[in-house]
Amino acid sequence: MLTLKLITEETDRVIRGLEKKRFAGAKEAIDNVLAIDKRRRESQQQLDKTRQEAKQMAAKIGALMKEGKKEEAEETKKQVAELKQQDKALQEQMANAEKDLNTLLCQIPNIPYDEVPEGIAAEDNHVVKSNLKECDGNDTVGNWTVNPENKEAKLPHWELAKKYNLIDFDLGVKITGAGFPVYIGMGARLQRALINFFLDEARASGYTEIMPPTVVNQASGYGTGQLPDKEGQMYHCEVDDLYLIPTAEVPVTNIYRDVILDEKDLPIKNCAYTQCFRREAGSYGKDVRGLNRLHEFSKIEIVRIDKPEHSKESHKEMLAHVEGLLKKLELPYRILLLCGGDQSFTSAICYDFEVYSEAQGRWLEVSSVSNFDTYQANRLKCRYRRAEDKKIELCHTLNGSALALPRIVAAILEDNQTPEGIRVPKALIPYMGCDIIN
């Protein structure tokens, strides 16, 4: 969450940032924060004054008794008792103000960096890079042909999955429900190949692999901002009050909750493969068919904990890592800088990676790479000790998908289909043990 220091010292910038993020009632929310904080500080000042008075009076009681001023001593005792009652009331006022303040701060999103463009929704995102060129069907990019007129000739991945017996969507419905596919034979092998490829690439880039739990407690969901913002999107195990993770970001980042790190250990670089679970309530239609949107899927996540002055460099390195994966998979891709209105609740800046599906004639999001500045760290109490002066500061947290499998699989199937079968990208051949799926 936003720090009180930022809100009180840079109020106008915070309000402008929230308005860029299209947060309704930005000024009113910040005014409420400042008013509650003022109430809390006034209660603290009054409490300090009351305790000082009580301390001074208590010191006089013994002296009055020695001087034989018993009545005066008893009167002073009563005054001390009254001050203690005031102390109790002021403590309660402070506790209520703290609770109200924390509740309100949790409802206020992070503010975007200055370089984040204005905009309301996905249509306003900025394409900063693309290796896809529109053409007349005679040009090629990598090992695929970009020909919008040829879309009809390309089968979508759900038909390819059935043709080559790779994924059974109906069986998933039978076992669990819609959005829980069953991978079979070469389809399962392709999943495992991608998982191992992504983990090996992450390790080669200096990431330490973590194998975390896939259920977390409420404190972990709160720490990374999924709660209370995305509570309705998470599967909740009510009896144990635990949540199935929507991404490995949640358990991996929470490793550093309530931790003070040494500056020399930063940046910390972790990666993790997990199953991810998202309710995706209300999702329906052609855009969610097949693998386009699932309730359970595999994903490799990269997470960094860094010091503020280096986090933007870390973000660039993470973007380069994800782009490198897409290049090695020989997929058409583009990178978008999200506008303020399309950013997540917790991010300060976010880039999306999308791959192009020629069969579906549209872009499929496969990764979001975000810098959260101190927003998550403030909730997590994730801090570091500066080497120079031993001062304790909040860390910056970053994460990104590297990569999410469903739409990568969809793009590989659709963009690599040939009369002989599905061509396996060269980078995956050592993991697949074959160069074609048929």
For each residue, the residues with C-beta under 8 A, 3 or more apart:
1: 105 106 108 375 378 379
2: 6 7 14 105 108 110 111 375 378
3: 6 7 374 378 394
4: 7 8 33 37 101
5: 8 9
6: 2 3 9 10 14
7: 2 3 4 10 11 14 30 33 34
8: 4 5 11 34 37
9: 5 6
10: 6 7 13 14
11: 7 8 14 15 30 34
12: 15 16
13: 10 16 17 111
14: 2 6 7 10 11 17 18 30 111
15: 11 12 18 19 26 27 30
16: 12 13 19 20
17: 13 14 20 21 111 112
18: 14 15 21 23 26 29 30 108 109 111
19: 15 16 22 23 26
20: 16 17 111 112 116 118 340 341
21: 17 18 109 110 111 112 340 341 343
22: 19 120 340 341
23: 18 19 26 29 108 109
24:
25: 28 29
26: 15 18 19 23 29 30
27: 15 30 31
28: 25 31 32
29: 18 23 25 26 32 33 104 107 108
30: 7 11 14 15 18 26 27 33 34 108
31: 27 28 34 35
32: 28 29 35 36 104
33: 4 7 29 30 36 37 101 104 105 108
34: 7 8 11 30 31 37 38
35: 31 32 38 39
36: 32 33 39 40 97 100 101 104
37: 4 8 33 34 40 41 97 101
38: 34 35 41 42
39: 35 36 42 43 93 97
40: 36 37 43 44 94 97 98 101
41: 37 38 44 45
42: 38 39 45 46
43: 39 40 46 47 90 93 94 97
44: 40 41 47 48 94
45: 41 42 48 49
46: 42 43 49 50 90
47: 43 44 50 51 87 90 91 94
48: 44 45 51 52
49: 45 46 52 53
50: 46 47 53 54 83 86 87 90
51: 47 48 54 55 83 87
52: 48 49 55 56
53: 49 50 56 57 83
54: 50 51 57 58 80 83 84 87
55: 51 52 58 59
56: 52 53 59 60
57: 53 54 60 61 76 79 80 83
58: 54 55 61 80
59: 55 56 62 63
60: 56 57 63 64 73 76
61: 57 58 64 65 73 76 77 80
62: 59 65 66
63: 59 60 66 67
64: 60 61 67 69 70 72 73 76
65: 61 62 68 69 70 73
66: 62 63
67: 63 64
68: 65
69: 64 65 72 73
70: 64 65 73 74
71: 74 75
72: 64 69 75 76
73: 60 61 64 65 69 70 76 77
74: 70 71 77 78
75: 71 72 78 79
76: 57 60 61 64 72 73 79 80
77: 61 73 74 80 81
78: 74 75 81 82
79: 57 75 76 82 83
80: 54 57 58 61 76 77 83 84
81: 77 78 84 85
82: 78 79 85 86
83: 50 51 53 54 57 79 80 86 87
84: 54 80 81 87 88
85: 81 82 88 89
86: 50 82 83 89 90
87: 47 50 51 54 83 84 90 91
88: 84 85 91 92
89: 85 86 92 93
90: 43 46 47 50 86 87 93 94
91: 47 87 88 94 95
92: 88 89 95 96
93: 39 43 89 90 96 97
94: 40 43 44 47 90 91 97 98
95: 91 92 98 99
96: 92 93 99 100
97: 36 37 39 40 43 93 94 100 101
98: 40 94 95 101 102
99: 95 96 102 103
100: 36 96 97 103 104
101: 4 33 36 37 40 97 98 104 105
102: 98 99 105 106
103: 99 100 106 107
104: 29 32 33 36 100 101 107 108
105: 1 2 33 101 102 108
106: 1 102 103 222 228 379
107: 29 103 104 228
108: 1 2 18 23 29 30 33 104 105
109: 18 21 23 229 345 346
110: 2 21 345 346 347 348 372 373 375
111: 2 13 14 17 18 20 21 348
112: 17 20 21 116 340 343 347 348 349
113: 116 348 349 371 373
114:
115: 337 349
116: 20 112 113 337 338 339 340 343 348 349
117: 124 125 126 337 339 340
118: 20 124 339 340
119: 123 124 125 339 340 341 342
120: 22 123 124 339 341 342
121: 124 339 341 342
122: 125 342
123: 119 120
124: 117 118 119 120 121 339 341 342
125: 117 119 122 336 337 338 339 342 352
126: 117 336 337 339
127: 130 334 335 336
128: 335 336 337 351
129: 323 334 335
130: 127 333 334 335
131: 141 142 327 332 333 334
132: 141 146 332 333 334 356
133: 139 141 146
134: 146 148
135: 138 139 146 147
136: 139 147
137: 145 146 147 149 150
138: 135
139: 133 135 136 145 146
140: 143 144 145 146
141: 131 132 133 144 146 332
142: 131 330 331 332
143: 140 330 416 423
144: 140 141 330 331 332 358 415 416
145: 137 139 140 150 358
146: 132 133 134 135 137 139 140 141 332 356 358
147: 135 136 137 150 151 358
148: 134 151 361
149: 137
150: 137 145 147 153 154 358
151: 147 148 154 358 359 360 361
152:
153: 150
154: 150 151 358 359 414 417
155: 159 160 163 359 414 417
156: 159 160 289 290 357 359 360 414
157: 160 161 290 291 357 359 409 410 413 414
158: 161 162 167 169 289 290 291
159: 155 156 162 163
160: 155 156 157 163 164 166 413 414 417 422
161: 157 158 164 165 166 167 168 169 187 290 413
162: 158 159 165 167
163: 155 159 160
164: 160 161 186 187 421 422 437 438
165: 161 162 168 184 185 186 187
166: 160 161 183 184 185 186 187 190 413 437
167: 158 161 162 181 182 183 184 187 290 291
168: 161 165 171 172 181 182 184
169: 158 161 172 173 181 182 290
170: 173 174
171: 168 174 175 182
172: 168 169 175 176 177 178 179 180 181 182
173: 169 170 176 177 178 180
174: 170 171
175: 171 172 180 182
176: 172 173 180 296
177: 172 173 180 295
178: 172 173 295
179: 172 280 293 294 295 296
180: 172 173 175 176 177 294 295 296
181: 167 168 169 172 291 294
182: 167 168 169 171 172 175
183: 166 167 187 188 190 191
184: 165 166 167 168 187 188
185: 165 166 188 189
186: 164 165 166 189 190 432 437
187: 161 164 165 166 167 183 184 190 191 409
188: 183 184 185 191 192
189: 185 186 192 193 432 433
190: 166 183 186 187 193 194 409 412 428 432 437
191: 183 187 188 194 195 298 405 409
192: 188 189 195 196 431
193: 189 190 196 197 428 431 432
194: 190 191 197 198 298 403 405 408 409 428 431
195: 191 192 198 199 273 298 300 405
196: 192 193 199 200 431
197: 193 194 200 201 427 428 431
198: 194 195 201 202 273 300 325 402 403
199: 195 196 202 203 209 271 273 300
200: 196 197 203 204
201: 197 198 204 205 321 324 325 328 402
202: 198 199 205 207 209 271 300 302 321 402
203: 199 200 206 207 209 271
204: 200 201
205: 201 202 269 321
206: 203 269
207: 202 203 269 270 271 302
208: 269 270 271
209: 199 202 203 270 271 272 273
210: 248 251 252 255 270 271 272
211: 272 273
212: 248 251 252 255 272 274
213: 216 245 251
214: 244 245 251 274 275 277
215: 237 242 243 244 245
216: 213 220 221 242 243 245 250 251 254
217: 220 221 241 242 243
218: 221 222 227 241 243
219: 222 223 254 257
220: 216 217 223 224 243 250 251 254 257
221: 216 217 218 224 226 227 231 234 243 250
222: 106 218 219 225 226 227 228 379
223: 219 220 250 253 254 257 376 379 380
224: 220 221 249 250 253 254 346 376 379 380
225: 222 229 230 345 346 372 375 376 379
226: 221 222 229 230 231 233 234 243 246 250
227: 218 221 222 230 231 234 243
228: 106 107 222 231
229: 109 225 226 345 346
230: 225 226 227 233 234 246 345
231: 221 226 227 228 234 236
232: 279 281
233: 226 230 246 278 279 280 281
234: 221 226 227 230 231 243 244 246 277 278 279
235: 243 244 277 279
236: 231 241 242 243 244
237: 215 240 241 242 243 244
238: 241
239:
240: 237
241: 217 218 236 237 238
242: 215 216 217 236 237
243: 215 216 217 218 220 221 226 227 234 235 236 237
244: 214 215 234 235 236 237 277
245: 213 214 215 216 248 250 251 274 276 277
246: 226 230 233 234 250 276 277 278
247: 250 274 276 299 301 399 401
248: 210 212 245 251 252 272 273 274 276 299 300 301 303
249: 224 252 253 301 303 399
250: 216 220 221 223 224 226 245 246 247 253 254
251: 210 212 213 214 216 220 245 248 254 255 272 274
252: 210 212 248 249 255 270 272 301 303 399
253: 223 224 249 250 256 257 303 305 376 380 382 397 399
254: 216 219 220 223 224 250 251 257 380
255: 210 212 251 252 259 270
256: 253 259 261 268 305 380 382 395
257: 219 220 223 253 254 380 381 382
258: 380 381 382
259: 255 256 381 382 383
260: 383 384 385 392
261: 256 265 266 268 305 382 383 384 385 395
262: 265 266 384 385 387
263: 266 307 384 385 386 387
264: 387
265: 261 262 268 384
266: 261 262 263 305 306 307 310 384 395
267: 304 305 306 307 310 311 314
268: 256 261 265 304 305 306
269: 205 206 207 208 302 303 304
270: 207 208 209 210 252 255 302 303 304
271: 199 202 203 207 208 209 210 300 301 302 303 402
272: 209 210 211 212 248 251 252 300 301 303
273: 195 198 199 209 211 248 298 299 300
274: 212 214 245 247 248 251 298 299 301
275: 214 296 297 298
276: 245 246 247 248 296 297 298 299 404
277: 214 234 235 244 245 246 295 296
278: 233 234 246 294 295
279: 232 233 234 235 295
280: 179 233 283 288 293 294 295
281: 232 233
282:
283: 280 288 293
284: 288
285: 288 289
286: 289
287: 292 293
288: 280 283 284 285 292 293
289: 156 158 285 286 292
290: 156 157 158 161 167 169 410
291: 157 158 167 181 294 297 406 407 409 410
292: 287 288 289 364 406 407 410
293: 179 280 283 287 288 406
294: 179 180 181 278 280 291 297 406
295: 177 178 179 180 277 278 279 280
296: 176 179 180 275 276 277
297: 275 276 291 294 404 405 406
298: 191 194 195 273 274 275 276 404 405 406
299: 247 248 273 274 276 401 403 404 405
300: 195 198 199 202 248 271 272 273 401 402 403
301: 247 248 249 252 271 272 274 399 400 401 402
302: 202 207 269 270 271 318 321 399 400 401 402
303: 248 249 252 253 269 270 271 272 397 398 399
304: 267 268 269 270 311 314 318 397 398 399
305: 253 256 261 266 267 268 382 395 396 397 398
306: 266 267 268 310 311 314 395 396 397 398
307: 263 266 267 310 311 384 393 395 396
308: 311 373 374 393 394 395 396
309:
310: 266 267 306 307 313 314
311: 267 304 306 307 308 314 315 371 373 396 398
312: 315 316 371
313: 310 316 317
314: 267 304 306 310 311 317 318 371 396 398
315: 311 312 318 319 349 369 371 398
316: 312 313 319 320
317: 313 314 320 321
318: 302 304 314 315 321 322 369 398 400 402
319: 315 316 322 323 335 351 369 400
320: 316 317 323 324
321: 201 202 205 302 317 318 324 325 400 402
322: 318 319 325 326 353 367 369 400 401 402 403
323: 129 319 320 326 327 333 335 353
324: 201 320 321 327 328
325: 198 201 321 322 328 329 402 403
326: 322 323 329 331 333 353 355 366 403
327: 131 323 324 330
328: 201 324 325 425 427
329: 325 326 408 412 425 427 428
330: 142 143 144 327 425 426 427
331: 142 144 326 355 356 408 411 412 415 425
332: 131 132 141 142 144 146 355 356 358 415
333: 130 131 132 323 326 353 354 355 356 366
334: 127 129 130 131 132 353 354 356 363
335: 127 128 129 130 319 323 351 352 353
336: 125 126 127 128 351 352 353 354
337: 115 116 117 125 126 128 349 350 351
338: 116 125 342 343 347 349 350 351 352
339: 116 117 118 119 120 121 124 125 126 342 343
340: 20 21 22 112 116 117 118 119 343
341: 20 21 22 119 120 121 124
342: 119 120 121 122 124 125 338 339
343: 21 112 116 338 339 340 347 349 350
344: 347 350 368 370
345: 109 110 225 229 230
346: 109 110 224 225 229 370 372 375 376
347: 110 112 338 343 344 350 370 371 372 375
348: 110 111 112 113 116 370 371 372 373 375
349: 112 113 115 116 315 337 338 343 370 371
350: 337 338 343 344 347 368 369 370 371
351: 128 319 335 336 337 338 368 369 370
352: 125 335 336 338 365 367 368
353: 322 323 326 333 334 335 336 365 366 367 368 369 403
354: 333 334 336 363 364 365 366
355: 326 331 332 333 363 364 366 407 408 411 415
356: 132 146 331 332 333 334 362 363 364 411 415
357: 156 157 360 361 362 363 364 410 411 414 415
358: 144 145 146 147 150 151 154 332 361 414 415
359: 151 154 155 156 157 414 415 417
360: 151 156 357 364 414
361: 148 151 357 358
362: 356 357
363: 334 354 355 356 357
364: 292 354 355 356 357 360 407 410 411
365: 352 353 354 368 407
366: 326 333 353 354 355 401 403 404 407 408 411
367: 322 352 353 400 401 402 403 404
368: 344 350 351 352 353 365 400 401
369: 315 318 319 322 350 351 353 398 399 400 401
370: 344 346 347 348 349 350 351 398 399 400
371: 113 311 312 314 315 347 348 349 350 396 398
372: 110 225 346 347 348 375 376 377 396 397 398 399
373: 110 113 308 311 348 396
374: 3 308 377 378 394 395 396
375: 1 2 110 225 346 347 348 372 378 379 397
376: 223 224 225 253 346 372 379 380 382 397
377: 372 374 380 381 382 383 394 395 396 397
378: 1 2 3 374 375 381 394
379: 1 106 222 223 224 225 375 376
380: 223 224 253 254 256 257 258 376 377 397
381: 257 258 259 377 378
382: 253 256 257 258 259 261 305 376 377 394 395 397
383: 259 260 261 377 392 393 394 395
384: 260 261 262 263 265 266 307 392 393 395
385: 260 261 262 263 390 391 392
386: 263 389 390 391 392 393
387: 262 263 264 390
388: 391
389: 386
390: 385 386 387
391: 385 386 388
392: 260 383 384 385 386
393: 307 308 383 384 386
394: 3 308 374 377 378 382 383
395: 256 261 266 305 306 307 308 374 377 382 383 384
396: 305 306 307 308 311 314 371 372 373 374 377
397: 253 303 304 305 306 372 375 376 377 380 382
398: 303 304 305 306 311 314 315 318 369 370 371 372
399: 247 249 252 253 301 302 303 304 369 370 372
400: 301 302 318 319 321 322 367 368 369 370
401: 247 299 300 301 302 322 366 367 368 369 404
402: 198 201 202 271 300 301 302 318 321 322 325 367
403: 194 198 299 300 322 325 326 353 366 367 408
404: 276 297 298 299 366 367 401 407 408
405: 191 194 195 297 298 299 408 409
406: 291 292 293 294 297 298 409 410
407: 291 292 355 364 365 366 404 410 411
408: 194 329 331 355 366 403 404 405 411 412
409: 157 187 190 191 194 291 405 406 412 413
410: 157 290 291 292 357 364 406 407 413 414
411: 331 355 356 357 364 366 407 408 414 415
412: 190 329 331 408 409 415 416 422 425
413: 157 160 161 166 409 410 416 417 422
414: 154 155 156 157 160 357 358 359 360 410 411 417
415: 144 331 332 355 356 357 358 359 411 412
416: 143 144 412 413 422 423 424 425
417: 154 155 160 359 413 414 421 422 423
418: 421 422 423 436
419:
420: 436 438
421: 164 417 418 436 437 438
422: 160 164 412 413 416 417 418 436 437 438
423: 143 416 417 418 435 436
424: 416 428 429 432 434 435 436 437
425: 328 329 330 331 412 416 428 429
426: 330 429
427: 197 328 329 330
428: 190 193 194 197 329 424 425 431 432
429: 424 425 426 432 433 434 435
430: 433
431: 192 193 194 196 197 428
432: 186 189 190 193 424 428 429 435 437
433: 189 429 430
434: 424 429 437
435: 423 424 429 432
436: 418 420 421 422 423 424
437: 164 166 186 190 421 422 424 432 434
438: 164 420 421 422
